[in-house]
Amino acid sequence: MPQSIASLGRSARRRLATLIEPSPIPNASEIAAYYPQQASCQIPQFFFLLEHFLGASNEGHYVEVGAYDGLFASNTWGLAQRGWSGLLIEPVPELAESCRRNYARFPGVQVVQSAVGREQGTLTLHLAKQLTTANPDTHEEYATVDWARSSLTSKQATVEVKTLDEILISHAVPVGFDVLVVDVEGFESAVFDGFELSHWMPRMIVVELADTHPDLKSTAPEDAALSALISHAGYVIVFKDHINTVFVRSDVHMAAYHGGGDATSSE
């Protein structure tokens, strides 16, 4: 079954510049670790997972689908701080520009202004601050949830869509790259329709899945199936809460615990 990450860059974490004030790169993180971490990072111990499974390294490759402004709730900010090469994918023009400004001093980080989907074309985003989504069912469900309702707007935006395969190839991302992050607010099942997972096999995958979220039901069956699909492709779940799941490739997982290989290098 083809695996693809066709998702708007973090459909969920995007909003127009008119709705937010882009924040500057902080001078230091609140967490003193090898990989510094934004206080707004959704996974409190993500810095530990990175070092435990990928090692303490000053070089690597990561891809974030749905980069927002590159700072808020970012899982990859600490990788850029350590000199890694990164690809930040964000469809909203104002937010893509915020990414460029915020990462101007990081020459290894590139910003792609595009949504990510099943095929080339255009896509409609329902703009909702941090909960922007391309999934109309998710947008409607947010209207029934107290913590989400205040973020909703009637605004929409039509954006360009490319497949993740196409973006990775055009930017010469290496097969077996280190970290893939996908955060797309209810569009995750479409994510793996334009991405051949069996070919790229990143060492770590972080994906927003709502299969066990107490308030979100509309995508639960699809998210559960996607979780199983990634696991069956050769991954181990090393962290899961109500919205984020972290998968590590089986050989990387084995090396971290048994020294069965070089946990700091790609295939």
N, C-alpha and C positions, 0 to 999 in steps of 0.2 A: 504494500500500500504506500503510495508516495507520501513523503513527509515534507511539509513546507511551512514556512513561517510567513504567512501573508497577513500581516497585521500592520496597521497604521502605527506609526511610532506612537507608542503608548497613548493609544486613543484616550486612555484614561487620564493621563497627566498633562493634557495640553489645554491651553487656553490662549486667546488672543492677547497681544501686548496691551490692548486697551482694557483688558480685564485683570492684568497683573502688573506688578513692577518687578522686572527681572532682578534677581539678587546677584550680587557680585561674588566672586570666588572668595571664600573665607580664608583668613591667614592660617588657621589651624583647625583641626578637627577636635571635637570633644573627646574622642576616643583615641588614646595613645596606643597605637598598634602599628605593625609593619605597614599595613594598608590603612591609611587614615579613612575615616568614615564620616559622612554627613550625619548630623543629629536627626535629620528627617528620613534617613534610610529606613525602609519598611522592615528590614530583617536586622534586628538588634545585634546579632552576633555574626553578621556576614563577614566581617573582617577576619574572624577566626576560621570560618569555612574556607575562605580564599587561601589563607596561609597553610592551613592543615592539608588541603587537598592539592593545591597548586604550587606550594612552596613560596618562599620569600624571594621574589625575583624582580629585577628592574627592567625586564622586557617580556612582552607577551602581546597577544592580540585579542581584543574584545569587540563585540558588536552589541549595540543597544537599540532595539526597535521600540520607538516611542520615547524619545529622549527628553521631551518637554523642554525646559530651559537648560538642561544638562546638570542642574544642581539639586533642585527640589526632589526629594525622595529617590535620589540617584543611588543605584547600586554599584556604579562603575567609577565614581569620582576618585576614589582612592587609587584605582589602577592608573589613571592619568597622572596622578601625583607621583607615582613610582616610575613614570616614563614609558608606560605601555602604549602601543599603537591602538587607536580606537576608531570606531565608526559609529557616529551618533546619527540616527535616522529619525527625522521629525517632519511631519507633513505641514504643519501650520507655519506659514512664512515668517510671522513675527517671532515665533518661538525658535525656529531654526536660526534666525539671525541672533537671538539671545545666546544660543549655543555657540555660535561663531565668536561672539564677543567674550563669552565666559571662558572659552578655551583658546583664545588668541595666543596665549603664551605656551601652548602645548602643540608643537609642530607635528607630533605624531597622531593627533586627533583630527579626523575629518568629519564634516557634517554633510549629510545628504538630506535635502528637502524633498521628501516624498512619503506617501503612505506605502504600506507594504500589503500586498494582497495575493489573490489566486492568479491574477493575470494583469497584464498592462491595461491601463484605461484611466478612468476617473472614479472617484468615490465620494459620497456625501458624509460629512462628519456632523454629528449633532453636538454643538458646542456647549460644554457644561463645566467650564473651569477644569478642575483636576479629573473630572469624570467624563470628558469628551469621549464619544464612542461612535463607531460606524454601525453598530448593531441597534436597529430601532427597537427591538424587544428589550434590550438592556436599558435603553433610554427610557422606555415606558415603565420598566420595573423600578428604576431609580425614583420615579415620581411617587412610588408607594412607600419609600423608605425614608424615615425621618432624617437620618444623617446625610442623605444624598439630595433630598428635595431642594434645598436652598441653593445648590450649585447649578441647577438646571436653567437653561435659557431656551428661547424659541429660535435662536440663531443657528444657521447651518453654513457650512463651507464646502465647496467642491474642490477636491485636491487630486493631484496626480497619483497614480498607483503603479508600482513596479513589484515584481516578485523579489523575494529575498535572494533567490538564486542569482537573478540578474544583477542585483546590487553587489553581492559578494564577488561575483566574477569580474564585474567592471572595475572594482576597487582592489583587485588582486589579493583578497583575503585568503590566507592559506588554509588548505584542508586540515582539519584537526585543530582549528584555532581554539583559544583557551576558554573564553566565556561568551555565552550568548544570553542576552536578557530580552524578554518579550513581555510587554505590559500593554494590553490593548483593550481593556474594559469590555469583556463579553464578545470579543471578536477572535478569541484564541483558537477556536476550532478551525477557523479559516487560515490561521497562521501557518499551519504545516501543510498547506495545499500548494504553496509556491516555493517550498524549501525541501530539498532532498536530503533528509537527515542522514540516511544511510551512506551518503557520499561525504558530507561535511563532518559529521561526528565531532562536534565541539566537546571539549573536556568537561565543561560544566554548563548547565542550562538552568536559567532562572526564569520561570514563567508564572504569570498570574492566573491561577485556576480557582474557580469558585465552587468546586464540587462539594466542599464541606462548609461553605459559608452559610451562617444561619439566616441571613436576610436575602440572599440572592439565589433564585431557583431556576431562572429561565435558561441558563446555560449549564446547569449542573450535570445533566447526562453527557453532553458533549465534552465538558471539561474532564469528567471521569474517564471517558474513552480516550481523550488525548493523553492523560496521565499514563494510562495503560500502554498506549502506543509508544510513548517515549521509553517507558521501562522495558518493553519488549524489544526495543531497538538496541538495548545493551547499556542501560543506565540504572543507577541505584538512587533512590530517594534518600537524601541525607538531612533534609529539613522540610517541614510542612506545617503551615498554620492555616487559618481560614481563608487566606487569599494568595499566599506565595508558596511555591514548591521549588526546591532546589534539587536538581538531578546531577549526579556525577557519573561520568563514563566508567564502566565496570573495571577496566584495567587501572584507571587512575585511583579508583576507590581501593582496589586490592593493594596497590603500591603504597598508599598512605598508611595502611595497617600492617602490611607484611613485607614491605621492602621488595615487592615483586617487580620493580621497574623504576624508571626515573620519573618521579611524580612532578618534575618541574619542566618537562619538555613535551611538545606535541608529538603526534604520530609522525 
